[in-house]
């Protein structure tokens, strides 16, 4: 049966090299920390949330999923975490039934490694020293990071500072035991390929990282400094627990805390992308068929979420809880 398909595929270990380290920065840092949960690195500095953001429902006991329908269209929306520890339990019959029978499936991007040469060039620094503006402690931290990856700070200076920050966050994520090849997106994409389901993307890699690609040098360096200060482990465990149990209220409070911490980042990485996705979903609903969409869980909770925006546009969006 389809729900017995294995979710245990392993990726082969690769030798350490500079190209792979850049890939780690994109695949883990960008996706897991900056994008996996709605797009805010401020999760690493979680603050008490404003009391006004409250979800009306209690935890479901499983990751959150919604559905919207009309006469000839059915669209499921599933909130993911892009990196998880081996053995994390999250898939269930409810998910398999909706996913396996889809006419096509959508993820944030179609190809998790699909970065064009032009896109990669936009990640490169136009000059300057990566150490500029760092204090002595931060310099030592960055030098230690470079040594751990068998590169120099001159090598890191070739990259935009925000990307180096994401690489640092990726390293911290890896130290928690969370891996991209155990994350929801990788495993569902693998399942889709096994089942022969057409795979689409809600956006391109350039659209996914548009906020960062347009950062000023000063803002980019600020992101690097925040990444050096961040301690992501405890917050990530807290986040995964809330996601795994379908605690919509807690996830919404996390998003509210991020918004309060950095409104511009929240707007660029969550609101703008959610708005674009809602337009795509409206177009999908104007057509026909059964579509399954998987995006970071943070995009689907809170006052600026895809779910809220769809409801504001008159769609009936129903949460699909485990039976």
C-alpha positions as CSV (number, residue, x, y, z in Angstrom):
1,X,0.0,0.0,0.0
2,X,1.1,3.6,-0.7
3,X,1.1,4.5,3.0
4,X,3.8,1.9,3.5
5,X,6.3,3.6,1.3
6,X,9.5,4.1,3.1
7,X,10.6,7.4,4.5
8,X,14.0,6.2,5.4
9,X,16.1,7.0,2.3
10,X,19.6,8.2,3.1
11,X,21.8,10.6,1.2
12,X,25.3,9.5,0.6
13,X,27.9,11.4,2.5
14,X,30.0,13.7,0.5
15,X,33.6,14.9,1.1
16,X,34.0,18.3,2.6
17,X,34.6,21.0,0.0
18,X,33.8,24.7,-0.4
19,X,31.0,24.1,-3.0
20,X,29.3,21.7,-0.6
21,X,29.6,24.2,2.3
22,X,27.8,26.8,0.2
23,X,25.1,24.2,-0.5
24,X,24.8,23.6,3.3
25,X,24.3,27.4,3.7
26,X,21.5,27.5,1.2
27,X,19.9,24.1,1.9
28,X,19.9,24.2,5.7
29,X,20.6,27.8,6.8
30,X,18.3,29.5,4.3
31,X,15.5,26.9,4.3
32,X,15.5,25.6,7.8
33,X,16.2,28.8,9.8
34,X,15.2,31.6,7.6
35,X,12.4,30.1,5.7
36,X,11.1,26.8,7.2
37,X,8.9,28.5,9.8
38,X,7.5,31.5,8.0
39,X,10.8,33.2,7.3
40,X,12.1,34.8,10.4
41,X,15.6,34.3,11.9
42,X,14.1,36.1,14.9
43,X,12.9,32.7,16.1
44,X,16.3,32.4,17.6
45,X,15.6,35.4,19.8
46,X,12.1,34.3,20.8
47,X,10.4,37.0,23.0
48,X,7.1,36.9,24.9
49,X,4.4,37.4,22.1
50,X,1.8,40.1,22.1
51,X,-1.3,38.7,23.8
52,X,-3.7,39.6,21.0
53,X,-2.8,36.7,18.7
54,X,-4.7,33.7,19.8
55,X,-5.9,30.7,17.7
56,X,-9.3,29.5,18.5
57,X,-8.5,25.8,18.5
58,X,-6.5,23.5,20.8
59,X,-3.6,21.3,19.6
60,X,-4.6,18.6,17.2
61,X,-1.9,16.0,18.1
62,X,-0.5,16.1,14.5
63,X,1.0,18.6,12.1
64,X,-1.6,21.1,10.8
65,X,-3.4,20.6,7.4
66,X,-6.3,22.6,5.8
67,X,-8.5,22.1,2.7
68,X,-10.5,24.4,0.5
69,X,-13.0,23.1,-2.1
70,X,-15.4,24.1,-4.8
71,X,-17.4,22.1,-7.3
72,X,-14.4,20.9,-9.3
73,X,-11.3,21.9,-7.2
74,X,-9.8,20.5,-4.0
75,X,-6.6,22.0,-2.5
76,X,-4.9,20.8,0.6
77,X,-2.4,22.9,2.5
78,X,0.1,21.2,4.8
79,X,2.6,22.9,7.1
80,X,6.1,21.5,7.1
81,X,9.3,21.7,8.9
82,X,12.2,21.5,6.5
83,X,14.7,19.6,8.7
84,X,14.0,17.1,11.4
85,X,15.8,14.5,13.5
86,X,15.9,10.9,12.3
87,X,12.8,9.0,13.6
88,X,10.6,12.1,14.1
89,X,7.0,10.9,13.7
90,X,4.7,13.1,11.7
91,X,3.0,11.3,8.8
92,X,-0.4,9.7,9.1
93,X,-3.3,8.3,7.1
94,X,-5.0,11.7,6.8
95,X,-1.9,13.0,5.1
96,X,-1.4,9.9,2.8
97,X,-5.0,10.0,1.6
98,X,-4.8,13.6,0.6
99,X,-1.2,13.5,-0.8
100,X,-1.2,10.2,-2.7
101,X,-4.4,10.9,-4.6
102,X,-3.4,14.4,-5.8
103,X,-3.2,15.3,-9.5
104,X,-0.2,17.4,-8.7
105,X,1.8,18.5,-5.7
106,X,3.4,21.8,-4.9
107,X,6.4,22.8,-2.7
108,X,7.9,26.2,-2.0
109,X,10.4,25.5,-4.8
110,X,10.3,22.7,-7.3
111,X,13.9,21.6,-7.0
112,X,15.5,21.9,-3.5
113,X,18.9,22.1,-5.2
114,X,17.8,24.0,-8.3
115,X,20.0,27.1,-8.2
116,X,21.0,28.7,-11.5
117,X,24.4,30.1,-12.3
118,X,22.9,33.6,-12.4
119,X,21.3,33.1,-9.0
120,X,24.6,31.8,-7.5
121,X,26.4,34.9,-8.8
122,X,23.9,37.1,-6.8
123,X,25.2,35.3,-3.7
124,X,28.7,36.5,-4.2
125,X,30.0,39.7,-2.5
126,X,31.2,42.6,-4.7
127,X,34.1,43.2,-2.3
128,X,35.0,44.0,1.2
129,X,36.2,42.0,4.2
130,X,33.7,39.7,6.0
131,X,35.2,40.8,9.3
132,X,34.4,44.4,8.9
133,X,32.1,45.7,11.7
134,X,32.6,42.6,13.9
135,X,33.8,42.9,17.5
136,X,36.7,40.7,18.8
137,X,34.4,37.9,20.0
138,X,32.5,37.8,16.7
139,X,35.8,37.7,14.8
140,X,37.0,34.7,16.8
141,X,33.7,33.0,16.2
142,X,33.8,33.5,12.5
143,X,37.4,32.4,12.3
144,X,36.5,29.2,14.2
145,X,33.6,28.6,11.8
146,X,36.0,29.0,8.8
147,X,38.5,26.6,10.3
148,X,35.8,24.0,10.9
149,X,34.9,24.2,7.2
150,X,38.5,24.2,6.1
151,X,38.3,27.6,4.5
152,X,39.6,31.1,5.3
153,X,37.9,34.3,6.2
154,X,39.1,35.5,2.8
155,X,37.0,32.7,1.2
156,X,34.0,33.8,3.3
157,X,34.5,37.4,2.1
158,X,33.6,36.2,-1.4
159,X,30.0,35.6,-0.2
160,X,27.3,38.1,0.9
161,X,27.4,38.4,4.7
162,X,23.8,37.3,5.1
163,X,24.7,34.0,3.3
164,X,27.6,33.4,5.7
165,X,25.1,34.0,8.5
166,X,22.8,31.3,7.1
167,X,25.7,28.9,6.8
168,X,26.4,29.5,10.5
169,X,22.8,28.9,11.4
170,X,22.9,25.8,9.2
171,X,25.9,24.5,11.2
172,X,24.0,25.2,14.5
173,X,21.0,23.3,13.1
174,X,23.2,20.4,12.1
175,X,24.5,20.2,15.7
176,X,21.0,19.6,17.0
177,X,20.8,16.4,14.9
178,X,18.2,17.9,12.5
179,X,18.8,17.1,8.8
180,X,17.3,18.3,5.6
181,X,17.0,14.8,4.2
182,X,14.8,13.9,7.2
183,X,12.6,17.0,6.7
184,X,9.0,17.0,5.5
185,X,9.7,18.6,2.1
186,X,12.5,16.2,1.1
187,X,10.6,13.1,2.1
188,X,7.3,14.2,0.5
189,X,9.1,15.2,-2.6
190,X,10.8,11.7,-2.7
191,X,7.4,10.1,-2.2
192,X,5.9,12.2,-5.0
193,X,8.7,11.0,-7.4
194,X,8.1,7.4,-6.4
195,X,4.4,7.7,-7.0
196,X,4.9,9.6,-10.3
197,X,3.1,12.7,-9.1
198,X,3.8,15.9,-11.0
199,X,5.9,18.3,-8.8
200,X,5.5,22.1,-9.0
201,X,6.9,25.1,-7.2
202,X,5.0,27.9,-5.6
203,X,8.0,30.2,-6.4
204,X,11.5,30.2,-7.8
205,X,14.7,30.2,-5.6
206,X,15.1,33.9,-6.5
207,X,11.6,34.7,-5.3
208,X,12.2,32.6,-2.2
209,X,15.3,34.6,-1.2
210,X,14.3,37.9,-2.8
211,X,14.4,39.7,0.6
212,X,18.0,38.7,1.2
213,X,19.1,39.2,-2.3
214,X,18.1,42.9,-2.0
215,X,19.5,43.6,1.4
216,X,21.9,46.5,1.8
217,X,25.4,45.7,2.9
218,X,24.8,47.2,6.3
219,X,21.6,45.1,6.8
220,X,23.4,42.0,5.5
221,X,26.2,42.5,8.0
222,X,23.7,43.0,10.8
223,X,22.1,39.6,9.8
224,X,25.6,38.0,10.1
225,X,26.1,39.5,13.5
226,X,22.7,38.2,14.7
227,X,23.5,34.8,13.4
228,X,26.8,34.7,15.4
229,X,24.9,35.6,18.5
230,X,22.0,33.2,18.0
231,X,21.6,29.9,19.8
232,X,19.1,28.0,17.8
233,X,19.0,24.6,19.5
234,X,16.5,25.1,22.3
235,X,14.2,27.2,20.1
236,X,14.2,24.6,17.3
237,X,13.3,21.8,19.7
238,X,10.5,24.0,21.0
239,X,9.3,24.8,17.5
240,X,9.3,21.2,16.3
241,X,7.3,20.1,19.4
242,X,4.7,22.7,18.7
243,X,4.5,21.7,15.0
244,X,4.4,18.0,15.7
245,X,1.5,18.3,18.1
246,X,-0.4,20.8,15.8
247,X,-0.4,23.6,18.5
248,X,-1.7,26.3,16.2
249,X,-2.0,28.9,19.1
250,X,1.6,28.5,20.1
251,X,2.9,28.6,16.5
252,X,0.8,31.8,15.9
253,X,2.4,33.3,19.0
254,X,5.9,32.5,17.6
255,X,5.1,34.2,14.4
256,X,3.7,37.3,16.3
257,X,6.9,37.4,18.2
258,X,9.0,37.4,15.0
259,X,6.8,40.2,13.6
260,X,7.3,42.3,16.7
261,X,11.1,41.6,16.7
262,X,11.7,42.6,13.0
263,X,8.7,43.9,11.1
264,X,10.7,44.4,7.8
265,X,11.9,40.8,7.8
266,X,8.5,39.5,8.6
267,X,7.0,41.6,5.7
268,X,9.7,40.5,3.2
269,X,9.9,36.8,4.0
270,X,6.4,36.0,5.1
271,X,3.7,38.6,4.1
272,X,5.0,39.3,0.6
273,X,5.4,35.6,-0.2
274,X,2.1,34.6,1.3
275,X,0.4,37.3,-0.8
276,X,1.9,35.9,-4.0
277,X,1.0,32.3,-3.1
278,X,-2.6,33.3,-2.3
279,X,-2.9,34.8,-5.9
280,X,-1.6,31.4,-7.2
281,X,-4.1,29.5,-5.1
282,X,-7.0,31.7,-6.4
283,X,-5.9,30.8,-9.9
284,X,-5.8,27.1,-9.0
285,X,-9.3,27.3,-7.6
286,X,-10.5,28.8,-10.8
287,X,-9.4,25.7,-12.5
288,X,-10.1,22.1,-11.6
289,X,-8.4,19.1,-10.0
290,X,-6.9,17.9,-6.7
291,X,-3.8,19.7,-5.6
292,X,-1.6,19.2,-2.5
293,X,0.6,22.1,-1.3
294,X,3.4,21.8,1.2
295,X,5.0,25.0,2.6
296,X,6.7,26.0,5.9
297,X,4.2,25.8,8.8
298,X,4.7,29.4,9.7
299,X,3.1,30.5,6.4
300,X,-0.2,28.9,7.5
301,X,-0.7,30.3,11.0
302,X,-1.3,33.7,12.4
303,X,-2.9,37.0,11.2
304,X,-0.7,37.3,8.1
305,X,-1.0,33.7,7.0
306,X,-2.1,32.1,3.8
307,X,-5.1,30.7,5.6
308,X,-6.1,34.1,6.9
309,X,-5.7,35.8,3.6
310,X,-7.7,33.1,1.8
311,X,-10.5,33.5,4.3
312,X,-10.4,37.3,3.8
313,X,-10.9,36.7,0.1
314,X,-14.1,34.7,0.8
315,X,-12.8,31.1,0.6
316,X,-14.0,28.5,3.1
317,X,-10.8,26.9,4.5
318,X,-11.3,24.0,6.9
319,X,-8.7,22.5,9.1
320,X,-8.3,18.7,8.6
321,X,-7.6,17.2,12.0
322,X,-6.7,13.5,12.6
323,X,-9.8,11.3,13.1
